[in-house]
């Protein structure tokens, strides 16, 4: 969810306009200064990925009781720390490996969202087809971001004033509501309110992909690229 540098980092314009971006950046810089030498970007990446796996496990295990959802809160904290700190620490220590970091980080992002939404789909709260629709929407928007980095030299990290951290807070709130409201059919019968919410978010992601693709396509046409 949070990137390391692109191979052409010197030319890449990182567009990050989410609400918490500035506050989070200051926090990460202060944390980097306190990290011991044995904490490396690769270890942070692994830690974040382990957190994502824990989130997925918490959702899946909630079939045995809602208390298992508490694992997801721990997992989200681990995932934020590892995913947000790996690139920040590399830049802070001036030990960037742009091509390696970019490749590994975004590959782990794909696994992260698979763990989270796969686990959510395996839970009693969200059906698997809705969770997979959300996975498709997220990956489509990710593909657009990676393509834009290649053809426009821009890596867009936020949409509608929301970025990875805001998305985590949204998922934490959704999980809290799962614990409060419980599983089972809602006012729409077999379709629960959680399905509707996740499906709506997925639809927004797909719409954003279409709009951003049209916008970038028109821009490239004007540039003659």
N, C-alpha and C positions, 0 to 999 in steps of 0.2 A: 504493500500500500504506500509506503514512503520510499522514494527512490534514492539510489546512489547516482553517481554521475554517469551521464551518457558518454560514449567514446569520443564524441566531438564536443565535450563539455565546454571548451573555450568558446564555441560558437552557439551553444544551446541556450535558449532563453526559457528559463523555468517560470511558468505562470502559475502562481499560487496566491489566490485571493480569498481563501476561506477565512471565516470569522476568527478562528483560533490560531492562525498561522504565526503572527508576530509573537504572541505570548508563548506559544509552544517552542518557537525558535530560541527565544531567550532562555527558557527552561532547559532545553537540550544543551545549549552552549555551557551553561553553568554546571550541568551534570557531566559534560565531557571533561571539564577541568578536574573533576574529582575521581575519574575512573582510574583504577590501578592498571599497571602495565600489562597484567595478564589478561585483562579484558580487551579482546580484539574485535574488529568489525565482523570477521567470520563467525566468531563465537556468539556475537550478538544476533547475527542472522539466524544461526541455528537455534538460539534461545527463543527468538520470535516465532520461528516455525514450529517449535515444540509447543509454544503457547497456543498457536492456531489449532494444532492437533488436539490439545486439551479442550479447547472450545468445542470442537466437533464431537469429542467423546462425551462431554457434558450434555450436549443436546441429545445424542443417541441414548445415553444412559438414563435420560429423564423418562424413558418408557417404564423404568422401575420405580419412579417417584420423582416429584418435582425438586426435591432437595439436591438431586444431582446437577441441577442447573447452576448451583453455586460454583461448580467447577468452571463454568464458562466465564464467570467474573474474574477468577484467577487467571484463566487463559487469555482473556482480552488484555489484562494488565501486562502479562508477559509478552504478548504479541506487540502491543504498543511500544514497550520498552525496547525490545530487540529490533523491531522494524524501524523505529524512529531514530534509534541511536547508532545503528551500524554505519550509515553514510555520514551522519554528523560527526562521529568519532574519527572516521577516516579523513574527513576534511579538516577537523581540528588538529589532528596529528600530522597532516600533510603527507599521508601515506596512501593517497588514492590510487586505485588501479582501475581506471575508467571502464575499459572494455569488460574486464572480469567482473567488476562490481555491478555494472549495469546488467549484464547477462544473468548473474546469480540472483540479484535482488528481484528482478522482475519475474524470473522463473519461480522463485519462492513465493512471490505475490500470487501467481496462478495456483500453486498448491494451497496457499493460505485460504483463498476464497473457496476452493474446492472442499477443504476440510470443514470450513464454517458452514457453508450452505448445504453440503452433503450431510453433515451432522444434523442440521436443522430439518432437512427433509426426512431424516430417519427418526425424528422426534414425533411425539403424538400431537404436536401443535401445528406443524406446517406440512402439507403433503409434498411428496418428493417432486411431483411435476411442477408445482409452483416454485419450489426451491431451485430446480434446474432452470426454470425460466429466468429467475433472478441471476443465476450463474451465467447464463448466456448474455443477459443484458450487461452485466459487469464486464465480462470478457470482451464484448463488442466495443464498449467504451474504452477499454484498455488498449485494444487493437488500434482504435483511432488515435489515441495518445501516442503510441509508439510509431505509427505511420507519420503523424505530424512532426514528431521529433526528427524523422528521417528526411522528409520532403520540405518542411518549413523551418526546421531548426528550432522548434518550440515544443516544450513538453508541458502540457496542461495538467496541473495537479489538483485542480478544483473545478467544480461546476455548481452553479446556483449558490455561490458563497459557501459551499460545503466541500470538505476534503476528507482524507482518510480518518482523521481524528473525529470529526463530526459524525462520520459514518459509524465509528465505533460507539460513540455515545448513543446514536440512534438504535444500534443493535443491543446495547446494554439496557436501554429503556424498554425495548421490545421483550427482552428476556425477563426483566422485572415484571412486566405485565403477564407473561406466561406463568410466573410463579404465583401472582395474585389471582388471576382469573381461572387458571387451570386449563386442562385440555378438554376436548369434547366439541360437539356441534354447537354452533352459535345460532343467531337469529335467521341465518340463511341455510339452515339444515346441515348437510354434510360439509359445506364450505364454511370454515371458521373465519372469525374476524382476523386472525393471524394470516390466513391464506390471502384474504383481501388486501391486507396491509402490505405483505411481501410482494404480492402480485402487482400492486399499484407502484411500488418502488421499482420493480422490474420493468414495468411499462415506461416509467419515466426515464430509466436508463436507456432503453431502446430508442425512445423519442429523441433524447439528447444525442445519441449516436447519429441518427438520421439528420438532425439539424446541424450538428457539427460537421458532418461529412459534406452536406450541401454547401455550408459556409466555406469550408476549406477548399472544396472543389472550385467554387467561384473565384476564390482568391488565387488559386494556382493558375486558373485560366487567364486571369488578368495579368499575372506575372509571366505568362507564356511558358510556364514550366511543364 
